Amino acid sequence: MFDDFILPDLILLEHFGGDWMNFYDFVYTCFREDFVKNPVRQFGGKRVGLKRLPLSDDNKEATFYHMTHEGKDEQNRQPDIRRMERIRWIKYMMINFESNQLKVWRNKRGASENILIYHEEEAYLLVLADRGDYILPWTAYPIEYSNQRQKLLREYEAYKKAEAAK
């Protein structure tokens, strides 16, 4: 099968002459375009929503904050330039989730049911929260460490094996 899956270009801080605020504002503009103005409306036969609240300190949607900042303490997450650079990848991966360049599977973390979309070559993971009647784009981030990449691939293979056994 021919697969012409090509991720959108990164948005680099250097494209803005190192001006952090212009870069940040542009990343947010891309997010608004992809998730508010022209969102993916359906995924896997379910409506796609957006977690808007709570708004961040700079009045941005919770989903934007979660996709572009990192840290375990939700109240004190820090901006992550690598996440921001890839903001355009998220919608593209959702639309093209059937590409043979993406690995797609489900997992459960606590009470949460998730759909994971992983671009192995780019070591980039998109997590969609399955809320039953609808899907929420939850977070997306580069996978930095080889042991994390290996763990994801093992989880994917186990999922595929379990699905094949059904």
C-alpha positions in Angstrom: 0.0 0.0 0.0 1.3 3.5 -0.9 1.4 5.7 2.1 2.3 9.4 1.5 2.1 10.3 5.2 4.3 13.3 5.8 4.1 15.2 9.1 3.7 19.0 8.9 6.9 21.0 9.4 8.0 21.8 12.9 7.3 25.3 14.2 10.7 26.5 15.4 11.5 29.3 17.8 14.2 30.4 15.4 11.6 31.2 12.8 10.5 34.0 15.1 14.0 35.4 15.7 14.0 33.8 19.1 11.0 35.9 20.2 9.3 33.6 22.7 6.0 35.5 22.9 5.5 35.6 19.1 6.4 31.9 18.9 4.0 31.0 21.7 1.2 33.1 20.2 1.7 31.4 16.8 1.7 27.9 18.4 -1.6 28.9 20.1 -3.0 30.2 16.9 -2.2 26.8 15.3 -3.9 25.0 18.2 -7.0 27.2 17.8 -7.2 26.6 14.1 -6.8 22.8 14.5 -9.0 22.2 17.6 -11.4 25.1 17.9 -12.1 26.6 14.4 -11.7 23.5 12.3 -11.5 20.5 14.6 -11.6 16.8 13.8 -15.3 16.1 14.4 -15.2 12.3 14.5 -12.7 9.7 15.5 -13.5 6.0 15.4 -17.2 6.8 15.0 -17.3 9.0 18.1 -17.6 12.7 18.5 -14.4 14.5 19.3 -14.5 17.1 22.1 -12.1 19.5 23.7 -11.3 20.0 27.4 -11.6 23.7 27.7 -11.6 24.1 31.5 -9.9 25.0 33.7 -8.3 27.8 31.7 -4.6 28.3 32.3 -3.3 31.5 33.8 -2.9 33.0 30.4 -6.5 32.1 29.5 -5.7 29.2 27.3 -7.8 25.9 27.1 -6.8 23.1 29.3 -6.0 20.9 26.3 -3.6 23.4 24.9 -1.9 23.7 28.2 -1.6 20.0 28.6 -0.3 19.5 25.0 2.3 22.2 25.2 3.5 22.0 28.9 5.0 19.3 30.9 5.2 18.2 34.5 3.4 16.0 37.0 1.9 18.9 39.1 -0.9 20.2 36.9 -0.8 23.7 38.6 2.9 24.2 37.8 3.6 22.6 34.4 6.4 24.2 32.4 6.3 25.2 28.7 7.9 22.5 26.6 9.3 23.8 23.4 9.5 20.3 21.8 5.8 19.8 22.4 5.1 23.3 21.0 7.2 22.7 17.9 5.0 19.7 17.1 1.5 21.1 17.7 0.5 20.7 14.1 1.3 17.0 14.2 -1.6 16.2 16.5 -4.6 16.8 14.2 -2.6 15.4 11.3 -2.1 12.1 13.1 -5.7 12.0 14.2 -6.9 12.4 10.6 -4.3 9.9 9.2 -4.4 7.4 12.1 -4.7 4.5 9.6 -1.3 5.3 8.0 1.1 2.4 8.1 3.6 4.8 9.7 1.5 5.0 12.9 0.9 2.4 15.5 -2.5 2.7 17.1 -3.8 0.8 20.2 -5.8 1.1 23.3 -4.7 1.0 26.9 -6.1 1.7 30.4 -4.4 3.9 33.0 -6.3 3.7 36.2 -9.9 4.4 35.3 -9.0 6.1 32.0 -9.4 4.4 28.6 -7.0 5.7 26.1 -6.3 5.4 22.4 -2.6 5.8 21.7 -1.2 6.9 18.3 2.6 6.5 18.1 4.9 7.6 15.3 7.8 5.3 16.0 10.3 7.0 13.6 9.7 10.4 15.2 9.2 8.9 18.7 6.1 10.9 19.2 3.0 9.8 21.1 -0.5 11.2 20.9 -3.0 10.2 23.7 -6.7 10.4 23.1 -9.0 9.9 26.1 -12.0 7.7 25.3 -14.9 8.9 27.4 -17.4 6.4 26.0 -19.6 8.7 24.0 -16.8 11.0 22.9 -13.0 11.3 22.4 -10.8 14.0 23.9 -7.4 14.8 22.5 -5.6 14.6 25.8 -1.8 15.1 25.4 1.0 14.5 22.9 4.8 14.5 23.4 8.1 13.3 22.2 9.3 10.1 23.8 12.8 10.9 24.9 14.3 7.7 26.3 14.9 4.4 24.5 13.5 2.4 27.4 10.2 4.4 27.1 10.1 3.7 23.4 10.7 0.0 24.0 8.0 -0.1 26.7 5.5 1.5 24.2 6.3 -1.0 21.5 5.9 -3.9 23.9 2.5 -2.6 24.9 1.5 -2.2 21.3 2.7 -5.7 20.4 0.8 -7.2 23.4 -2.3 -5.3 22.4 -2.1 -6.5 18.8 -1.5 -10.1 20.0 -4.6 -9.9 22.3 -6.7 -8.5 19.5 -5.7 -11.2 17.1 -6.6 -13.8 19.7 -10.2 -12.5 20.0 
